[in-house]
Amino acid sequence: MGDVEAIIWEFIREDWPAAEFEQWVYNHPELEEFWGRSFYLQVISAGFVESQHVYELRESLREWMDLHTTSGCECVKWKSCFVLGAIIVGFQDGQEFLASKFETLKVQDDRRRLIACLGCNQKWYLGIDEIYVDHHLLRLSDAQTKEIIENTQWPTEFDKLNTYPDDYFAPMNNERKSYKSLLQRLRVPLGFLTAVLFLVFSRPSWQTIAIGAPIALVGVAIRAWASGHLRKNAQLAISGPYAYTRNPLYFGSFILAVGVVICGGSWWLAALLLGFFLAVYLPVMQAEAAHMHVLFPHDFAAYEENVPLFLPRLTAWKKTTARFDQRLYLKYREYRALLGLVVVVGILALRVVMQ
Ligand SMILES: [Zn+2]
């Protein structure tokens, strides 16, 4: 059944048109045994024409496959042109991840190479965009792989990666691009500096902590909830808090920051923190939206239209059956947000005691 799973994943990840998949399903009645009668009936009676129906079909197939199959390899779920972003805080570093799952077969230059998946032996063309610290992966056929190995015929898809000629973007885009990459590099040191300033200059009292700490805890809870619904890059997250805001992780961080600022009891620090948040995260969220359009060309537009970028809507956009997955919470090491909050509130409480 391994091949059948691979074919179904090909449809789910949008590498196979719905009409052809429909034909394939009709030609393979034995799928009834694979899926079981009721799910099989659900699939053959699904709409294969309207994009909304096709989207829903892919979603329910994905859920079924995640629940019922244990295909050892993640990369079967990836789209043929895939970007492993390193943007979202807390996600495993791209290099580290690739080194654990792939071996290098042939090197083109210091940012492009041919790699093979250690799990399923699928060959990928890897290109690293150093500006965005993104890893681009292109699924290769056996023929393409042979061309690379025997004739050193490299694909041309990544020729422009990170080597944008000056006229590739409009001047305004260039400016924004360099601002974003600057922020990307400065985000961690800036955040650290803000935290030190905050701890040194805050004026906490038991009252400010009693009001701020529960608010900060709500922020931590929103982040935790989001992390359990984020199947990064493999699937557009629309379940859980993602049905209310497109950026629940950042929204949670924002609420967390508001709570911490209240704990600190200093207004100019509040302004500083808010400024830091807007300057750093607004461009990051916009960059990610552009990135999502590339990753999910069909699904993202409808999602973007219905779910706000940051401030949540009041009702869930869509009811889904996707559940909170605590393995994801652990994988992203999201508990670090809670630990961080405990440390910060602890330090502030210590200052109150020592005043
Ligand atoms: Zn694989």
Boltz pocket constraint, residues with backbone or C-beta under 6 A from the ligand:
constraints:
  - pocket:
      binder: B
      contacts: [[A, 73], [A, 74], [A, 75], [A, 76], [A, 117], [A, 118], [A, 119], [A, 120], [A, 121], [A, 122]]
      max_distance: 6.0
